[in-house]
Every structure is written in structure tokens, then in C-alpha cells.
Amino acid sequence: MDWLCPPFHVRLHELLERYHGEITAEIAVRYITPGTNSGNLMVAVYDLTHNQTYFAFGHQNPDGKKVDAYLRPFIKLDLNELFSHKLSV
């Protein structure tokens, strides 16, 4: 997405203003990313406060229909849990 594209950054501004003071990773995943139609191949949202990450990937159905990443289910990873495991060598 071109960040200097007026329709995109105006819409992003509207959504950031609407959710100002309430933005969480979940709000970004549910409302902001889909509201801007941003993320056809991949979307990643990082919550550095809670050490969580959310991501979704675009997909092409067998019939050739493309489904943008922001319209698909997101996977949530708890980075504290993920990196708490010790490697056994």
C-alpha cells in the first residue's frame, strides 16, 4: 500500500482518531486493518506491551479467487510463552 495515497491515509487517520486512547492489538486486527483494506498478502500486528503478535496471510482458493490477508483469521502468538522454552541440545 502506498502510504502517500490520500484515500488510504485519510481513512487510516479517521480510524486512528475514532479509536484514539483505546487502540489494542485486537482493535487493530478487528477494525483498523480491515477498515483501511490494507494487507492483501500478509498482515502483522505486534503488541509489545503484552509480548503478543497477530498475523494473517492471504490465500488463493482452488477456483483462483484471492482472499486478502486482512479478511482471513489471524493467528495469535504469546511471545512470552514461545520464548520461555529452553532448547535441549
C-alpha positions in Angstrom: 0.0 0.0 0.0 1.3 3.4 -0.9 1.4 5.4 2.3 1.1 8.7 0.3 -2.2 7.6 -1.2 -4.8 10.1 0.1 -7.8 7.8 0.3 -5.7 5.3 2.4 -4.1 7.7 4.8 -7.3 9.8 5.2 -9.1 6.6 6.1 -6.3 5.5 8.5 -6.5 8.9 10.2 -10.2 8.6 10.6 -9.9 5.1 12.2 -7.0 6.1 14.5 -9.0 9.2 15.6 -12.1 7.1 16.2 -10.2 4.5 18.4 -7.8 7.1 20.0 -6.9 6.1 23.5 -8.4 2.6 23.1 -6.2 1.0 20.4 -5.1 -2.5 21.3 -3.9 -5.3 19.0 -7.4 -6.7 18.9 -8.8 -3.3 17.8 -6.2 -3.1 15.1 -6.9 -6.6 13.9 -10.7 -6.3 14.0 -11.3 -2.8 12.9 -8.4 -0.7 11.7 -6.7 -3.1 9.3 -10.0 -4.2 7.6 -11.2 -0.6 7.7 -8.3 0.5 5.5 -8.4 -2.6 3.3 -4.7 -2.9 4.0 -2.9 -6.3 3.8 -3.6 -8.4 0.8 -0.5 -10.7 1.1 0.2 -10.5 4.9 -0.8 -8.5 7.9 1.2 -8.5 11.2 0.3 -6.6 14.4 2.7 -6.5 17.3 1.6 -5.8 20.8 4.9 -5.1 22.5 3.3 -4.2 25.8 1.9 -7.8 26.2 4.5 -9.5 24.0 2.0 -10.9 21.6 1.9 -10.9 17.8 -1.0 -11.4 15.4 -0.6 -12.4 11.8 -2.7 -13.4 8.8 -1.8 -14.5 5.3 -3.6 -14.0 2.0 -4.8 -17.1 0.2 -5.9 -18.2 -3.2 -8.7 -20.7 -3.3 -8.6 -23.7 -5.7 -11.0 -21.8 -8.0 -8.5 -19.0 -8.3 -10.4 -16.5 -6.1 -7.9 -14.5 -3.9 -8.8 -13.7 -0.3 -6.9 -10.8 1.2 -5.0 -11.4 4.5 -7.0 -8.8 6.4 -10.2 -10.8 5.7 -8.8 -14.1 7.0 -8.5 -15.4 10.5 -5.5 -14.1 12.5 -3.1 -16.3 14.4 -2.1 -15.0 17.9 1.2 -15.9 19.4 2.2 -15.3 23.0 5.8 -14.5 22.7 6.5 -14.9 26.5 5.3 -18.5 26.2 7.0 -19.1 22.9 10.4 -17.9 24.1 10.2 -19.4 27.6 11.1 -22.9 26.4 14.7 -23.9 26.8 16.4 -25.7 24.0 17.7 -29.1 24.7 20.9 -29.9 22.9 
